[in-house]
Amino acid sequence: MSTDTPGIDPLLALRAPQDPACDVFLTGTVFLDIIFTGLDSAPVRGTESWARGMGSSPGGVANMATALARLGLHTSLAAAFGDDHYGEYCWDALEQGEGIDLSMSRTVPGWHSPVTVSMAYEGERTMVSHGHEAPAPSAVPGQAGAGPTETAPTTAPDPAFPRCPPRARAAIASLVPGRSEPWVATAARHGALIFADVGWDETGRWDLDALADLAHCEAFLPNAEEAMRYTRTDCPRAAAHALAERVPLAVVTLGAEGAYAVDGRTGAAAQVPAIEVEALDPTGAGDVFVAGFVTGTLADWPLADRLAFAGLTAALSVQEFGGSLSAPGWAEIAAWWQRIRTLDDQDPTALERYAFLEELLPTTARPWPLRRAVPTIGFRQ
């Protein structure tokens, strides 16, 4: 984990000797993110724009992995890393800097790291990415081992990577219409709770039956537009109730209105408003929200507390820039809670919504705010 984060374990009271060593498993593509902020507007063709801020960090699936690790969950990531300096930097930042288990990951000789340049302005972002699909591993992931080399890979992509995920309390998947990932069924069969989000359906069909792995999910977390399109409803709350007929937990994010969730097993519903903040960079906020909700679910918190915590972590993340760099740890959450109660204009009823944090947070907090991002790949020691 990050060295400035207190060692809080939100699952400490629930851990038992027979539990899996891994709390959360996930897989995906790691990008090197280069983020520019402080732009007054979108870049104009034929001109040069100067940004007032810049950060660099591992991105893509690393946003989610970092958010989970900073919240105290034992996180395992399966990903391909380039054998260039970018890949080495991302590997070290995740393994050494965040304490993420990369034993299921691999370094691919001759393959360069995918890169995304993100420009944040007016609360939005514009991204430009470049990369090539990673070649197939020459051995089953987890057996080749982590580290700098392996035998020459084949050139065909390996859709089944990873074939054999580690035993875990939970796993996070990104659903794609018409595609099933075999590892998802394997993880669910071995007892992992599957949490899934979904992207925009480029086919335009918006067919829930096309999301084959939805049948394995404990929780499905689309945004409002995605939820309404998939359920053919005109209200996010109605969409959540319709989705709860397909999955045990349906969570619909509502942007500035917060989030709404329905427990399909009990019929209970909860809505928590968003925290109003000045957004510097929204990169990775959705990933942080999912990480917060997974944390609360594994800790067996009430549904409303899970939503509140997920929304809080996402709100804290957009006040910093840099995807994984902006993911808050317990130090940032404690600093926010300590500070927010000193402000005169706070609604006591609204503050009560977060009173459950009292038993979790460290008694001392770092000064607010805490800046993480640095405008470089890394300084030499």
Beta strands, then each sheet from edge to edge (+ up, - down):
strand 1: 22-27
strand 2: 30-37
strand 3: 53-60
strand 4: 75-78
strand 5: 80-82
strand 6: 106-108
strand 7: 115-121
strand 8: 124-130
strand 9: 168-175
strand 10: 193-198
strand 11: 217-220
strand 12: 249-253
strand 13: 259-263
strand 14: 269-272
sheet 1: 4+ 1+ 9+ 10+ 11+ 12+ 13- 14+
sheet 2: 3+ 2- 7- 8+
sheet 3: 5+ 6+
end
